[in-house]
Amino acid sequence: MNIHTERFRVPAGSEVDLAQWATRSKPLCKSKKAYRKALEDQVEALSAQQRLLYASNRYALLILFQAMDTAGKDGAIRHVMSGVNPQGCQVFSFQHPSEQELQHDFLWRTTRDLPERGRIGP
């Protein structure tokens, strides 16, 4: 499976205009069975990448899931993160923003909970 990640990346120093980003992607597989097989194939690779991330102790990975209630965030996290060692993760849940948080941009409140180097913060 080859996912072209360029279309999901924001160039450094540029502003994000969400109106320019698609809310759906083209399907990578034709069936749920094919998705399950692809997930199985990628679990070990994801685990190996996590070990490298931890061993390098240089970078961290922040993953943000934002959607309305019942939009499938839990299922997406469960599937995507199934190959990750939970000991290498830091998880924070953000509820309705406080008055202070509303005075700043969306990502302002996440900066206080950024993952440590070598860890993943979904």
C-alpha positions in Angstrom: 0.0 0.0 0.0 1.4 3.3 -1.0 -0.1 6.4 0.6 0.9 9.7 -0.8 1.4 11.8 2.3 2.3 15.0 0.6 -1.3 16.0 0.2 -1.8 15.8 4.0 1.3 17.9 4.9 1.4 21.6 5.5 4.6 23.3 4.3 6.6 24.8 7.1 5.9 28.5 7.6 2.7 28.5 5.7 -0.8 29.2 7.0 -3.5 26.5 6.8 -6.7 27.4 5.0 -9.1 24.5 5.9 -11.3 25.4 3.0 -8.6 24.2 0.7 -8.3 20.8 2.3 -10.6 17.9 1.2 -12.7 16.3 4.0 -12.6 13.0 2.3 -9.9 10.9 0.7 -10.1 8.4 -2.2 -10.5 4.9 -0.8 -7.2 2.9 -0.8 -8.9 -0.5 -0.8 -12.0 -1.9 -2.4 -13.3 -3.9 0.6 -13.2 -4.1 4.4 -11.3 -7.4 4.0 -8.6 -5.7 2.0 -8.4 -2.9 4.7 -8.0 -5.5 7.4 -5.2 -7.2 5.5 -3.5 -3.9 4.9 -3.7 -3.0 8.6 -2.2 -6.4 9.6 0.7 -5.8 7.1 1.3 -2.3 8.5 1.1 -3.1 12.3 4.6 -4.6 12.5 6.1 -1.7 10.5 4.4 0.8 12.8 5.8 -1.0 15.8 9.3 -0.9 14.4 8.9 2.8 13.6 7.8 3.5 17.2 10.9 1.7 18.5 13.1 3.9 16.3 11.3 7.0 17.5 11.9 6.1 21.1 15.5 5.1 20.6 16.4 8.3 18.8 14.9 10.4 21.6 15.0 13.3 19.2 11.5 13.8 17.8 8.0 13.3 19.0 4.8 12.6 17.1 1.6 14.5 17.7 -1.6 13.0 16.3 -4.8 15.0 16.6 -8.3 13.5 16.0 -11.0 16.1 15.7 -14.6 15.3 14.9 -18.1 15.5 16.2 -19.3 12.9 18.7 -20.0 9.5 17.2 -17.9 10.3 14.2 -15.7 7.3 14.7 -12.6 8.8 16.4 -12.4 5.9 18.9 -12.5 3.3 16.2 -10.0 5.1 14.1 -7.6 5.4 17.0 -8.1 1.7 17.9 -7.3 0.6 14.4 -4.5 3.0 13.6 -2.7 2.6 16.9 -3.2 -1.2 17.2 0.5 -1.7 16.4 1.8 0.9 18.9 3.1 0.1 22.4 0.9 2.1 24.8 3.8 2.7 27.1 5.3 5.0 24.4 2.2 7.1 24.2 0.7 10.0 26.1 -3.0 10.5 25.6 -4.9 13.7 26.4 -8.6 14.3 26.0 -9.9 17.8 25.3 -13.4 18.7 26.2 -15.3 21.9 25.5 -12.8 24.8 25.6 -12.7 27.0 28.6 -13.1 30.8 28.3 -9.3 31.2 28.3 -8.8 28.6 25.6 -11.5 30.3 23.4 -9.3 33.4 23.4 -6.6 31.6 21.4 -6.4 29.5 18.3 -7.4 25.8 18.2 -3.9 24.4 18.7 -3.0 26.7 21.6 -4.4 24.4 24.3 -2.6 21.4 22.8 0.8 22.9 23.2 0.8 22.4 27.0 0.3 18.6 26.4 2.8 18.0 23.6 4.4 14.6 23.8 7.9 14.2 25.1 10.7 13.4 22.7 10.6 9.7 21.7 6.9 9.5 22.5 3.6 9.6 20.6 0.8 11.8 21.7 -2.5 10.9 20.1 
